[in-house]
Amino acid sequence: MLVSQILKSKSDDGVVTLPPGTIISRVAEVLSARRIGAVVISPDGKKLAGIVSERDIVREIGRRGASCLNENVDTIMTAKVVACARADNANDVLQKMTDGRFRHIPVLEGDELIGLISIGDVVKARLSELHMENDALEGMIKGF
């Protein structure tokens, strides 16, 4: 399965982005309100400047205390973001996410942000693929 197929299966809410310089408490509010695990940091909604997850915020609070919530997201975001492309294989993307120990990966077309997929999206797609393969094999065995 390709990343493009995973993107098609997602609701078309677009990618939630916030500009660099956003206060961390605002990022936390958006994560909570949208019930999502990560926000892409982008100056224009297209160019990728970084990514910040709920884990990043919790780790920083644990390390420095709640006062960090008044700082700019730039201080905790991941600036060297691992990304993928529409044509990438979902299994390869899952391996990148597992190796890098992160749960969200931006999808780029050239330098432009076109989507964001989570490890849950990839696992769901893989399970669906396995279910279809299982059904096909059962059909062959049973002679359907």
C-alpha positions in Angstrom: 0.0 0.0 0.0 1.2 3.5 -0.8 1.0 6.7 1.2 -1.3 8.2 -1.4 -3.9 5.4 -0.6 -3.6 6.2 3.1 -4.2 9.9 2.4 -7.3 9.1 0.3 -8.8 7.1 3.2 -8.4 9.9 5.7 -11.1 12.6 6.1 -10.1 15.7 4.3 -9.6 18.0 7.2 -6.2 19.1 5.9 -3.1 19.4 8.0 -3.3 21.4 11.2 -0.5 23.9 11.2 0.6 26.8 13.4 3.2 29.4 12.6 6.6 29.5 14.2 6.6 31.6 17.3 3.3 30.3 18.6 3.2 29.9 22.4 3.4 26.3 23.6 0.2 26.7 25.6 -1.6 27.6 22.4 -0.2 24.5 20.7 -1.5 22.4 23.6 -4.9 24.1 23.3 -5.1 23.2 19.6 -4.0 19.6 20.2 -6.7 19.2 22.8 -9.5 20.9 20.9 -8.8 19.0 17.7 -8.1 15.8 19.5 -4.8 15.2 17.6 -1.4 14.2 18.6 0.8 16.6 16.6 0.8 19.9 14.9 3.0 20.9 11.9 4.8 24.2 12.4 4.7 26.2 9.2 4.9 29.9 8.3 2.4 29.5 5.5 0.7 26.1 5.8 2.8 24.7 3.0 6.5 25.0 4.0 7.6 22.6 6.7 9.5 24.4 9.6 9.0 21.7 12.2 6.6 19.4 14.1 5.6 19.3 17.7 3.7 16.5 19.4 1.9 16.1 22.7 4.8 14.0 23.9 7.2 16.9 23.2 5.1 19.2 25.4 4.7 16.7 28.2 8.4 15.9 28.2 9.3 19.6 28.4 6.8 20.2 31.2 8.4 17.3 33.1 11.9 18.6 32.5 11.4 22.3 33.2 8.0 22.7 34.7 4.8 24.5 33.5 6.6 27.8 32.9 7.7 26.5 29.5 4.1 26.8 28.3 4.8 30.5 27.9 7.7 30.0 25.5 7.7 29.8 21.7 7.1 26.4 20.2 10.4 26.9 18.3 12.2 25.9 21.5 10.8 22.4 21.6 9.7 21.5 18.1 11.6 19.0 16.0 13.2 21.1 13.2 14.9 18.2 11.3 11.6 16.4 10.4 11.6 13.0 8.7 9.0 13.2 6.0 7.6 10.9 3.3 6.1 11.2 -0.2 2.8 10.0 -1.7 4.6 7.3 -3.7 6.4 5.8 -0.6 5.4 2.3 0.5 3.5 2.3 3.8 5.7 -0.5 5.2 8.8 1.6 4.6 7.1 4.6 6.3 6.1 2.4 9.2 9.7 1.3 9.5 10.9 4.9 9.5 8.4 5.7 12.2 9.4 2.7 14.3 13.2 3.3 13.9 12.8 7.0 14.7 10.3 6.4 17.6 7.8 9.0 16.4 4.1 8.7 15.6 3.4 11.4 13.0 5.0 11.9 9.6 4.4 14.8 7.2 3.8 14.0 3.6 5.6 16.3 1.1 5.4 16.8 -2.6 8.7 18.4 -3.4 9.0 21.0 -0.6 5.2 21.4 -0.1 3.3 19.9 2.7 0.3 17.9 1.4 -0.6 15.7 4.3 0.2 14.2 7.7 -0.2 10.5 8.6 0.0 8.9 12.0 1.2 5.5 12.9 -2.4 4.6 13.6 -3.3 5.5 10.0 -0.5 3.3 8.7 -1.4 0.4 11.0 -5.1 0.7 10.0 -4.2 0.6 6.4 -2.0 -2.4 6.9 -4.6 -4.3 8.8 -7.1 -3.6 6.0 -4.7 -4.9 3.5 -4.0 -8.1 5.5 -7.8 -8.6 5.9 -8.3 -8.4 2.1 -5.3 -10.8 1.6 -6.8 -13.2 4.1 -10.2 -13.1 2.4 -8.6 -13.7 -1.0 -6.6 -16.7 0.3 -9.7 -18.1 2.0 -11.6 -17.7 -1.3 -8.9 -19.6 -3.2 -8.8 -22.4 -0.6 -12.6 -22.8 -0.5 -12.9 -22.4 -4.3 -14.9 -19.2 -4.4 
